């Protein structure tokens, strides 16, 4: 018998489809002193690796200015559910460059349509006319 079948069981749980760049919330079980509670880890998926039952994904979040990454097995029994909060539009499968990004740089959402400014730029009045809102006197 395959060792992965013995460890993970026969039927893997249903998981939503997500990709690198997506913002997810992972609900996972925490055992403390014989009690079980649910914790959540919310962040951006920076990598998916593996195939089949050994597939894992890495989630990164920044908390109090400190980056925290956590690796989750996709078919693990400790994961209660995965919520996809926002789908990101990225061109890479490994988003390691987010480790060096400082500040609140966000990945563009896949559902946001890009709009170009189709209106021509209007000329702004200069000098006293702009300050007072009245037309300038003609000489």
C-alpha positions in Angstrom: 0.0 0.0 0.0 1.2 3.5 -0.8 2.5 5.4 2.3 0.7 8.6 1.2 -2.6 6.7 1.3 -1.9 5.5 4.8 -1.0 9.0 6.0 -3.6 11.1 4.3 -6.5 8.6 3.9 -8.4 7.8 0.8 -10.5 10.9 -0.1 -8.8 14.2 -0.1 -11.0 17.1 1.0 -12.4 19.6 -1.6 -10.3 22.8 -1.8 -11.0 25.9 -3.8 -8.8 26.7 -6.7 -6.2 29.3 -5.9 -2.9 30.4 -7.5 0.2 32.4 -6.5 -0.8 36.0 -6.0 -4.2 35.2 -4.5 -5.0 36.5 -1.0 -6.3 33.6 1.1 -7.4 33.0 4.6 -6.5 29.5 5.9 -8.5 28.1 8.8 -6.4 25.5 10.6 -6.9 23.4 13.8 -4.8 24.1 16.8 -4.6 21.5 19.6 -3.8 23.0 23.1 -4.0 21.0 26.3 -6.5 18.5 24.9 -8.8 21.2 23.4 -9.2 22.1 19.8 -9.7 25.5 18.4 -9.5 27.1 14.9 -6.8 29.6 14.0 -6.6 31.6 10.9 -3.6 32.7 8.8 -4.4 35.4 6.2 -1.9 36.4 3.5 -0.7 36.1 -0.1 0.1 32.8 -1.7 3.7 33.2 -2.8 4.3 29.6 -4.1 2.7 26.3 -4.9 4.9 23.2 -5.1 4.6 19.5 -5.6 1.8 17.4 -7.1 -0.8 15.1 -5.9 -1.1 14.5 -2.2 2.3 16.0 -1.4 1.4 19.4 -2.8 2.1 22.4 -0.5 1.6 26.1 -0.6 3.3 29.0 1.1 1.4 31.9 2.5 3.1 35.2 3.4 1.8 38.1 5.5 3.4 41.1 7.2 2.5 41.6 10.8 3.8 44.6 12.7 6.4 45.2 10.1 7.7 41.7 10.3 7.2 39.2 7.4 5.8 35.8 8.4 5.6 32.8 6.0 3.9 29.5 6.7 3.9 26.4 4.6 0.6 24.3 4.5 0.1 20.9 2.9 -3.0 21.1 0.6 -4.5 17.8 1.7 -3.7 18.1 5.4 -6.3 17.2 8.0 -5.3 20.2 10.1 -6.7 22.6 7.5 -10.4 23.2 8.1 -11.1 25.4 5.1 -9.5 27.9 2.8 -11.2 31.1 1.8 -10.0 32.9 -1.3 -10.4 36.6 -0.5 -9.0 38.2 -3.7 -7.5 36.8 -6.8 -4.3 38.4 -7.9 -2.9 39.0 -11.4 0.7 38.0 -11.5 3.1 36.8 -14.2 5.3 34.5 -12.1 4.7 31.3 -10.2 7.1 32.1 -7.4 6.6 35.5 -5.8 9.8 35.6 -3.7 10.3 39.3 -4.6 7.6 40.1 -2.1 10.1 39.3 0.7 12.1 42.4 -0.2 9.1 44.8 -0.8 8.8 47.5 1.8 5.5 49.2 2.4 2.1 48.5 1.2 2.6 47.3 -2.3 -0.3 45.3 -3.5 -0.7 42.9 -6.3 -3.3 44.0 -8.9 -6.6 42.1 -8.6 -7.5 39.9 -11.5 -11.1 41.2 -11.6 -10.3 44.9 -11.7 -10.7 46.2 -15.3 -8.0 48.5 -16.5 -9.4 51.7 -17.8 -7.5 54.2 -19.9 -8.2 57.9 -19.6 -9.9 58.5 -22.9 -10.7 62.2 -22.2 -8.1 64.7 -23.5 -6.3 66.7 -20.9 -7.7 70.2 -20.5 -5.4 73.1 -20.1 -5.3 74.6 -16.7 -5.2 78.4 -16.3 -2.1 79.8 -14.8 -1.2 82.7 -12.6 -3.8 85.1 -11.1 -6.6 83.8 -13.2 -6.2 80.3 -11.7 -6.1 81.7 -8.1 -9.2 83.9 -8.4 -11.2 81.8 -10.7 -11.9 84.8 -13.0 -10.7 85.3 -16.5 -7.5 87.3 -16.9 -7.9 90.9 -18.2 -7.2 91.4 -21.9 -4.5 94.0 -22.7 
